Amino acid sequence: MRLFPFGTTAVANGPALINELRNAPDDAFSFAEFADKARYTISPALKESRYHVPIVRTTLTRNLAGLFPDLLDEMNSAFKESIFNLDGLKDGEWKSIPVHRNIMELVCRTTNRLVVGAPLCRNKEYRDLIINFTIDVAKSSMFINLFPTFLHPIVGPILSQTNKTQRKMLRLAGPLIEERKVKLAADKNYADKPNDYLTWILEDAPPGFEQTTEGWAIRLLQMNFAAIHTSSATFTHAIFHLATQPEYMAVLREEIDTVIESDGWSKASMQKMKRLDSFLRESSRLNAIILTSLNRFALRDYTFQDGTFIPKGNFVTASLYSLHMDDENYEDAKVFKPWRFVEMRENGEEGESVKHQFTNTSVEYLSFGLGKHACPGRFFAANEIKAMMCYLVQNFDVKLPDGVTERPTNQYFGTSVTPNQTAEVMFSRRKRV
């Protein structure tokens, strides 16, 4: 364990220390206090109440199978009505597409089918607001972290676009929130009640500010930031790997075509695609959205078992990068091996298959965090990304632009990692035989 400059952040390395950090009591290390800058980038309400977390972790996950047809319907429409519609291309003709921003458009629309439903998820002004908000929050968080904690109350409001964004969200989503609120007050089980995130937070919000239109609008912003930022980056990274090594397309395509032909499009089908699952897990291992994980704030003095003393008021985090790039954890750790995890599932001890699935967390794999604060929406994100990868593989061929031979390099700012924001990939309609 070592300290960052200024002696404010300790970094835990190795499974033993990470497990201890994971299991430390909440009165010692706080996740909410570490994430306190969200009060400036999104809202202070997120610190006061985290009632949305069990909704995402339990209610959304439990409803995924039933909601999968809606997700699929929106995804199909989103692809066909976006820049990825290649119907005008001739056979063998290629089109260069800037990947990341366009993937954000797809993810935003598809995600919001399950967040606010149609037609709002198809409203371009609403989607632009969400996407720009997602980018603004990521940038603001990075810049706020450049300043000492005691300056955050000063620089946070200056750097953030939160108030402006909230006013726009109230204008766009407010009427829908009010309409649903009135209907629920009259009849909790009214006819055609939408089964989506907005309904769930309306039903479960604690008294006070959370039961206001403004409070619910903030929860919609928070949900969208969490879902779109991570899923867009994960999907973009996977596309970059596929375009760099298009020989993997045939293997994925065989699996996807076989499963869908046999079982159709469903959540259960997504779970049967072991090579696709491995491809995404390996891509996320090499390209997690942050170099650290298990970020915590010390509420009191704490001494780790190795003797490291953490004074109250310091930050503690786990080194995701060193774990994911450790040859003792992964052979040739810096090499992209798409079937790494499916081989580990097949060759591992009996009962360990689940350990190497995309959404599983462990002290060797921290892309989704670890423990009780692991990403609550990872099962939804995994199914959404898998469905989009299936669509892409079934309908397109991909490659890097002419003259480009290496995968677009990731972009780093502090400990944050993003896919290359301007990189383009060549797309062509799949050649059917």
C-alpha positions, -999 to 999 in steps of 0.1 A, spaced: 0 0 0 14 35 -9 3 71 -7 -4 94 -36 11 129 -37 0 151 -8 -5 120 13 -42 120 8 -50 86 -9 -37 52 0 -38 25 -27 -43 -11 -17 -25 -37 -38 -30 -75 -37 -60 -97 -28 -54 -97 9 -55 -59 13 -84 -56 -12 -104 -82 7 -98 -64 39 -109 -31 24 -139 -48 9 -150 -62 43 -141 -32 64 -171 -18 84 -190 12 71 -181 32 102 -145 29 91 -146 35 53 -175 52 35 -183 49 -2 -208 78 -1 -182 102 14 -157 93 -13 -183 100 -40 -193 133 -23 -183 153 -54 -215 140 -69 -232 168 -49 -217 192 -74 -219 172 -106 -254 157 -100 -271 166 -67 -265 165 -29 -296 144 -27 -276 114 -38 -256 114 -6 -287 119 16 -306 90 1 -295 60 -20 -330 45 -23 -324 40 -60 -297 14 -54 -319 -16 -44 -343 -6 -72 -316 -11 -97 -300 -41 -80 -332 -60 -73 -362 -47 -91 -345 -40 -124 -326 -73 -124 -356 -93 -115 -376 -78 -144 -349 -81 -170 -363 -112 -187 -398 -97 -190 -384 -64 -202 -360 -78 -227 -385 -77 -256 -389 -39 -250 -351 -35 -249 -347 -55 -281 -375 -35 -299 -359 -2 -291 -324 -14 -299 -335 -26 -334 -352 7 -341 -323 27 -328 -298 9 -350 -320 13 -381 -327 50 -375 -291 59 -367 -259 64 -386 -255 26 -385 -282 22 -410 -262 9 -440 -291 0 -463 -279 25 -489 -245 9 -492 -237 -15 -521 -223 -49 -514 -186 -46 -505 -189 -9 -498 -176 4 -465 -185 34 -444 -163 51 -418 -182 59 -386 -170 78 -355 -178 52 -329 -181 65 -294 -206 93 -298 -228 72 -320 -227 43 -295 -237 67 -268 -268 76 -289 -277 39 -293 -272 32 -256 -291 63 -245 -321 55 -265 -322 17 -257 -316 23 -220 -343 49 -217 -369 26 -231 -366 8 -197 -360 41 -178 -388 64 -190 -404 44 -218 -415 55 -252 -420 80 -267 -397 101 -244 -368 78 -251 -371 87 -288 -371 124 -281 -339 138 -296 -338 168 -273 -341 145 -243 -314 122 -256 -290 151 -264 -296 164 -229 -287 130 -213 -256 125 -235 -242 160 -229 -250 156 -192 -231 123 -191 -200 139 -208 -202 170 -185 -204 150 -153 -174 129 -163 -154 160 -172 -164 180 -141 -155 151 -118 -121 149 -134 -114 186 -130 -128 188 -94 -104 160 -84 -75 182 -95 -82 204 -64 -78 196 -27 -110 184 -10 -115 216 10 -118 236 -23 -145 214 -38 -173 235 -24 -158 265 -43 -148 249 -76 -176 223 -78 -204 248 -85 -182 267 -109 -173 237 -130 -207 220 -130 -236 224 -154 -260 207 -129 -285 235 -123 -289 242 -160 -293 205 -168 -319 199 -141 -340 228 -154 -340 212 -189 -348 178 -174 -378 192 -155 -391 208 -187 -387 176 -207 -395 148 -182 -416 169 -157 -450 164 -175 -445 126 -177 -435 125 -140 -466 145 -130 -489 124 -152 -477 92 -136 -478 107 -101 -514 116 -105 -524 82 -119 -505 63 -91 -522 85 -65 -556 76 -79 -549 39 -84 -516 21 -76 -524 -6 -102 -540 16 -129 -545 1 -163 -514 0 -185 -491 11 -157 -456 12 -172 -432 -13 -157 -400 8 -159 -375 27 -137 -396 58 -135 -425 40 -121 -404 22 -95 -388 53 -81 -422 70 -80 -435 41 -59 -405 37 -36 -393 73 -30 -390 82 7 -410 112 20 -398 148 15 -377 161 -14 -375 127 -30 -413 128 -36 -411 160 -57 -409 163 -95 -374 178 -91 -363 149 -69 -374 124 -94 -359 143 -123 -325 142 -105 -329 104 -101 -334 101 -138 -302 121 -145 -283 99 -120 -295 67 -135 -287 78 -170 -252 89 -161 -244 56 -144 -259 35 -172 -248 54 -203 -212 63 -193 -202 28 -185 -221 8 -211 -211 31 -240 -175 29 -230 -176 -9 -226 -193 -14 -260 -170 10 -278 -139 -8 -264 -153 -41 -276 -159 -27 -311 -123 -14 -312 -110 -49 -304 -132 -65 -330 -122 -40 -357 -85 -45 -348 -87 -83 -350 -117 -90 -373 -108 -127 -375 -126 -131 -342 -158 -121 -360 -164 -156 -375 -162 -173 -341 -186 -149 -325 -209 -150 -354 -211 -188 -354 -220 -188 -317 -245 -160 -320 -262 -173 -351 -265 -208 -337 -280 -197 -303 -305 -172 -318 -316 -197 -345 -322 -223 -318 -335 -202 -289 -345 -168 -304 -338 -134 -289 -341 -135 -251 -322 -129 -219 -317 -167 -216 -301 -167 -251 -276 -140 -240 -265 -162 -211 -258 -191 -234 -232 -172 -255 -201 -181 -236 -176 -168 -262 -194 -135 -264 -194 -133 -226 -156 -140 -226 -149 -115 -253 -166 -87 -233 -151 -97 -200 -116 -97 -215 -122 -63 -232 -134 -49 -199 -104 -64 -181 -80 -45 -203 -102 -14 -206 -120 -7 -173 -134 28 -171 -111 36 -141 -77 25 -129 -88 21 -93 -118 5 -75 -134 2 -41 -130 40 -35 -135 49 1 -132 77 26 -118 70 61 -143 80 87 -120 71 115 -84 59 121 -78 24 107 -49 0 107 -47 -27 81 -34 -62 90 -1 -54 72 4 -25 96 -6 3 72 -22 31 92 -49 52 76 -57 84 94 -92 96 96 -100 119 67 -78 101 41 -90 83 10 -84 46 3 -87 28 -30 -78 -5 -46 -55 -7 -76 -76 -23 -104 -49 -18 -130 -22 -37 -112 -45 -67 -106 -58 -68 -141 -23 -66 -156 -6 -90 -132 8 -121 -150 2 -141 -118 -35 -135 -122 -37 -137 -160 -12 -153 -183 2 -127 -207 -20 -102 -189 -14 -73 -213 -24 -94 -243 -60 -94 -255 -71 -130 -255 -109 -130 -263 -115 -167 -253 -94 -164 -221 -124 -167 -198 -144 -193 -217 -113 -215 -215 -110 -208 -178 -147 -218 -174 -141 -250 -193 -108 -259 -177 -115 -248 -141 -126 -268 -112 -162 -280 -110 -185 -253 -97 -162 -224 -107 -178 -217 -141 -198 -187 -127 -166 -172 -113 -154 -163 -149 -186 -149 -162 -187 -113 -174 -207 -99 -145 -189 -118 -118 -167 -98 -94 -136 -111 -75 -104 -98 -60 -87 -104 -93 -114 -87 -114 -127 -53 -103 -143 -39 -135 -177 -39 -117 -163 -32 -83 -165 -57 -54 -187 -65 -24 -219 -48 -14 -210 -16 -34 -204 -35 -66 -222 -20 -96 -259 -27 -90 -268 -24 -127 -242 -47 -141 -267 -74 -151 -288 -50 -170 -257 -35 -186 -244 -69 -196 -276 -80 -213 -279 -47 -231 -243 -48 -244 -246 -84 -254 -278 -77 -274 -260 -48 -292 -230 -69 -299 -253 -97 -313 -270 -71 -336 -236 -57 -347 -221 -92 -354 -252 -104 -372 -255 -74 -395 -221 -58 -400 -185 -65 -409 -160 -42 -392 -124 -32 -397 -100 -4 -390 -97 24 -416 -72 19 -444 -37 25 -432 -45 21 -395 -30 -11 -380 -33 -6 -343 -63 -4 -320 -73 32 -311 -54 41 -279 -74 48 -248 -75 82 -233 -65 89 -197 -72 117 -173 -60 110 -138 -74 76 -130 -103 78 -155 -101 58 -187 -122 65 -218 -122 50 -253 -107 72 -280 -133 99 -285 -126 106 -322 -116 72 -336 -135 58 -365 -142 22 -376 -152 10 -410 -186 -7 -412 -200 -28 -441 -232 -48 -445 -226 -84 -436 -222 -106 -466 -248 -133 -464 -240 -167 -480 
